[in-house]
Amino acid sequence: MKKILLMMFAFVSITTFAKNGEQQDLVVPVELQVDTIDPTVDHGGPHKTPIQPPLIYIEDGTLTFVTPCDGCELRLVNAEDEVEYHTIISGYMLELPCTLSGCFQLQIISGNYIFFGDIIL
């Protein structure tokens, strides 16, 4: 049931239209991959299910966290592998600074896991 509600929320969010019939800016899901920061750290044995990345959407420089990420570290890394923005996530929405523009790798660090994907601002 939760999956159906989540899919309905995503569908409604992505298919919004303006009153004049033109399509507005779409809410875009951020495709994230997962990796371990230190593979030598023991996690207490193998997991029964794979680690799932958080579900995040971006629209006009605002990140919406469908999956809670409170307390996780968020970084935006540029093409030169330099961290241009860094913060600790709190809440379900995060407005990124309007001074940032271009292509970045979004990184979310939670314990020994890093979730990463590309975004364009």
Contacts in CASP RR format, 6 or more apart in sequence:
PFRMAT RR
TARGET T0000
AUTHOR 0000-0000-0000
METHOD contacts of the structure
MODEL  1
MKKILLMMFAFVSITTFAKNGEQQDLVVPVELQVDTIDPTVDHGGPHKTP
IQPPLIYIEDGTLTFVTPCDGCELRLVNAEDEVEYHTIISGYMLELPCTL
SGCFQLQIISGNYIFFGDIIL
6 55 0 8 1.000
6 66 0 8 1.000
9 66 0 8 1.000
10 29 0 8 1.000
10 57 0 8 1.000
10 66 0 8 1.000
13 27 0 8 1.000
13 57 0 8 1.000
14 26 0 8 1.000
14 27 0 8 1.000
14 28 0 8 1.000
16 24 0 8 1.000
16 26 0 8 1.000
16 27 0 8 1.000
17 23 0 8 1.000
17 24 0 8 1.000
18 24 0 8 1.000
25 59 0 8 1.000
25 60 0 8 1.000
26 59 0 8 1.000
27 57 0 8 1.000
27 58 0 8 1.000
27 59 0 8 1.000
27 64 0 8 1.000
28 57 0 8 1.000
28 58 0 8 1.000
28 59 0 8 1.000
29 55 0 8 1.000
29 56 0 8 1.000
29 57 0 8 1.000
30 56 0 8 1.000
30 57 0 8 1.000
30 58 0 8 1.000
30 63 0 8 1.000
30 106 0 8 1.000
30 117 0 8 1.000
30 119 0 8 1.000
31 117 0 8 1.000
31 118 0 8 1.000
32 53 0 8 1.000
32 54 0 8 1.000
32 56 0 8 1.000
32 106 0 8 1.000
32 108 0 8 1.000
32 115 0 8 1.000
32 116 0 8 1.000
32 117 0 8 1.000
33 53 0 8 1.000
33 115 0 8 1.000
33 116 0 8 1.000
33 117 0 8 1.000
34 50 0 8 1.000
34 51 0 8 1.000
34 52 0 8 1.000
34 53 0 8 1.000
34 113 0 8 1.000
34 114 0 8 1.000
34 115 0 8 1.000
35 113 0 8 1.000
35 114 0 8 1.000
35 116 0 8 1.000
36 112 0 8 1.000
36 113 0 8 1.000
36 114 0 8 1.000
37 109 0 8 1.000
37 111 0 8 1.000
37 112 0 8 1.000
37 113 0 8 1.000
37 114 0 8 1.000
38 112 0 8 1.000
41 112 0 8 1.000
43 112 0 8 1.000
51 113 0 8 1.000
53 115 0 8 1.000
54 65 0 8 1.000
54 66 0 8 1.000
54 67 0 8 1.000
54 68 0 8 1.000
54 69 0 8 1.000
54 108 0 8 1.000
54 115 0 8 1.000
55 65 0 8 1.000
55 66 0 8 1.000
55 67 0 8 1.000
56 63 0 8 1.000
56 64 0 8 1.000
56 65 0 8 1.000
56 66 0 8 1.000
56 67 0 8 1.000
56 69 0 8 1.000
56 106 0 8 1.000
56 108 0 8 1.000
57 63 0 8 1.000
57 64 0 8 1.000
57 66 0 8 1.000
58 64 0 8 1.000
58 119 0 8 1.000
61 95 0 8 1.000
61 96 0 8 1.000
61 98 0 8 1.000
61 121 0 8 1.000
62 93 0 8 1.000
62 94 0 8 1.000
62 95 0 8 1.000
62 96 0 8 1.000
63 74 0 8 1.000
63 93 0 8 1.000
63 94 0 8 1.000
63 95 0 8 1.000
63 96 0 8 1.000
63 106 0 8 1.000
64 92 0 8 1.000
64 93 0 8 1.000
65 89 0 8 1.000
65 91 0 8 1.000
65 92 0 8 1.000
65 93 0 8 1.000
65 94 0 8 1.000
66 92 0 8 1.000
68 91 0 8 1.000
68 92 0 8 1.000
69 89 0 8 1.000
69 108 0 8 1.000
69 110 0 8 1.000
70 89 0 8 1.000
70 90 0 8 1.000
70 91 0 8 1.000
71 88 0 8 1.000
71 89 0 8 1.000
71 90 0 8 1.000
72 88 0 8 1.000
72 89 0 8 1.000
72 108 0 8 1.000
72 109 0 8 1.000
72 110 0 8 1.000
73 86 0 8 1.000
73 87 0 8 1.000
73 88 0 8 1.000
73 89 0 8 1.000
73 107 0 8 1.000
73 108 0 8 1.000
73 109 0 8 1.000
73 110 0 8 1.000
74 85 0 8 1.000
74 86 0 8 1.000
74 87 0 8 1.000
74 88 0 8 1.000
74 89 0 8 1.000
74 94 0 8 1.000
74 106 0 8 1.000
74 107 0 8 1.000
74 108 0 8 1.000
74 109 0 8 1.000
75 83 0 8 1.000
75 85 0 8 1.000
75 86 0 8 1.000
75 106 0 8 1.000
75 107 0 8 1.000
75 109 0 8 1.000
76 83 0 8 1.000
76 84 0 8 1.000
76 85 0 8 1.000
76 86 0 8 1.000
76 96 0 8 1.000
76 100 0 8 1.000
76 104 0 8 1.000
76 105 0 8 1.000
76 106 0 8 1.000
76 107 0 8 1.000
76 119 0 8 1.000
77 83 0 8 1.000
77 84 0 8 1.000
77 104 0 8 1.000
77 105 0 8 1.000
77 107 0 8 1.000
78 84 0 8 1.000
78 104 0 8 1.000
79 103 0 8 1.000
84 100 0 8 1.000
84 104 0 8 1.000
85 96 0 8 1.000
85 97 0 8 1.000
85 100 0 8 1.000
85 104 0 8 1.000
87 94 0 8 1.000
89 108 0 8 1.000
96 121 0 8 1.000
100 121 0 8 1.000
101 121 0 8 1.000
102 120 0 8 1.000
102 121 0 8 1.000
103 118 0 8 1.000
103 119 0 8 1.000
103 120 0 8 1.000
104 118 0 8 1.000
104 119 0 8 1.000
104 120 0 8 1.000
104 121 0 8 1.000
105 116 0 8 1.000
105 117 0 8 1.000
105 118 0 8 1.000
105 119 0 8 1.000
106 116 0 8 1.000
106 117 0 8 1.000
106 118 0 8 1.000
106 119 0 8 1.000
107 114 0 8 1.000
107 115 0 8 1.000
107 116 0 8 1.000
107 117 0 8 1.000
108 114 0 8 1.000
108 115 0 8 1.000
108 116 0 8 1.000
109 115 0 8 1.000
END
